[in-house]
Amino acid sequence: CAQVLAVRDGSVRLHGLPKQPTWTVLNATANVGDTAILVNGPVNWQVGDRIVIASSSFYATDVDEATITNLTTVAAEGSTTVQLGLDAPLAYTHLGEVVTVPGDAHVLDMRAEVAVLNRQVAKRPTRHSTSTAGWQPCLHCHLRGTADHKSCASTCAVQRCACMCICA
């Protein structure tokens, strides 16, 4: 059973809830086992949003994903920090440090990035599908003639898929 959304001589616009910002950085180091992190704010993220914390180690696979369970905003001296409660303890340490090199003017920002993953628009198999093994989300555009650069896919994320692609 194929699932197709087809449009001829028209356009499709799918809009999820705008997340601002789409990513930020840690404000403090998050250690293995932590169930809360501090990030630069403000953010309009919500309880239930999925986040990813990028690796700050030598290994690109040291990445944690979690669901936000609570948010607490802390305003202090011209800056805003947000504490995010997580549904699972962290498996990796993620740095949240900015270091000034002694005797040098260079600043080394070692803060791990934190990004919100969901935008509330998802393409998923229907409940009538018997298997999702061969199902691959993909945005594939066929354009007639000259498109004059009117085709775009912006601020999209394709996750957990063997066919991570946007074809035009």
N, C-alpha and C positions, 0 to 999 in steps of 0.2 A: 504494500500500500504506500504509494508515493504521496508526499505532502508538498504542495506547490502553491505559492502565491505568485500569480502572474498578472502583469499589467501591460497593456499595449497602448502606446501613445499617451502616456500619463505619468504620474509619479506616485511614489509611496513615501510617506514620512512616518517614521516611528519615533516617538519621543518618550523617553523615560523621565523620571524625576531628575532634574539637574542636580548633580552633587557638586558642592563648592566647598573646598577645592576638591579636585579628583584625587589628589595626593598631597601629602604633607610629610614632615619628618618627625622622628622621635625627639622628645625634649629631655629624655633621660634614658640611660641604658636599661634595656629590658632583659632580664636574666631567664635562664632555663627554669621552667616551673611557674613563672609569673602568670597571673590571670588578669592583669590590668597593665595598661601602658599609658604613658603621657605623650601627647602629640602637640605640635604647634596648632593653635586654633586661630580664629573660630572655624568650626566646620558645621555643615548642616546635615551631617550623617545622622542616621537614626538607629534605634535599637532594632536588631534583626538584620542590619546590613552586614554583608560579608566584606572582610578586609584581608589584605595580604601585607606582610611585613617582609621587605626585601632583605637579602643577605647582606651582612656587613663583614663577613669573614672572607677567607680565601676561597671558599667553596660556594659557588653560585646556587647550589641546591639547599643551602641552609635557610630555607624560606618557611615562614609560618603563615597559615590561613586560619581565620577564626570568625565567629559571628559576634557582633557587639551585643552585650547584654545590658549595659547601662552606660550613660554618658554624664560626666560631671564637668562643668566649665569652671575654671579657676582664673580669675583676672588678677594680675599683679603688675604694678609699675609699668604700665603702657604695653603690656603683652598679655595674650590670652593663651592659656594652656588647657587642653581637654584631656581628662582621664577617661579612657575607654575600658570598660569591663569586658572580658572575653569569656566565651563559653568553654574554652579548653586551655590548659596550661601550655606555655610556649615550649617547644622542643629545642629551640636554639637561642643563643644569646644574640641580641641585636644592639649595636652601639648607638648611643645617643649623646655623643661627645663632640665638642668643638674645641680644638687645641691650638694655642698660639705657640709657635716654635720659639724657644728661648734664643735671644740674640738675633732674631730674624723677624721680619714684618709679615711673614706668611702665616695664614690661618688655615688649619687643616680641619675641614668639616667632615666628620666621620659618622654623621647621623644617618641611620637607616631610613629609607623611604617607607611610608605607609600609604597604601592606596585602597580606595573603596572599589569593590569589584562590581557590584550590582547597580543597574540603572532601571530596574523594574520592567524591562522589555526582554523577553526570552523566547527563543524558538526551541520547543521541546517536542518529543514524540507525543502523539495523542494517546489517550488511555486505552484505545482500541489496538494499539500496536502490541504484537506478541513478543517482539524482540527489539532491543535498541542497539544490538551489536553492530549492525551495518549502517546505522543512522549517523550522519555527520552533518552538523550545522555548517552552512556555507552561504555566503552572499555572492551570487553569481549574476552578473548583468550582461545582457546581450543588447547592444545599441545599434540601431539602424542609422546608416549614413553618418553624418558628422554630429557629434554630441556637443561640440563647442564647449567642452569642459563643464557641462551642466550636470555631470554625474559625480556624486560624492558619497562617501561613507565617512562620517567623522565621529570622533570620540566613541569608537566601538571597541569592545573587547570580546575576543573569541576564546573561551576557556575549555579545558578538559576535553580535547577533541583531537583526533588523529589528523583531521583535515582542517587545520587552522588557516582559513584563507578568505580573502575578499578578492574576487575576480571581476574585472570589468573589461 
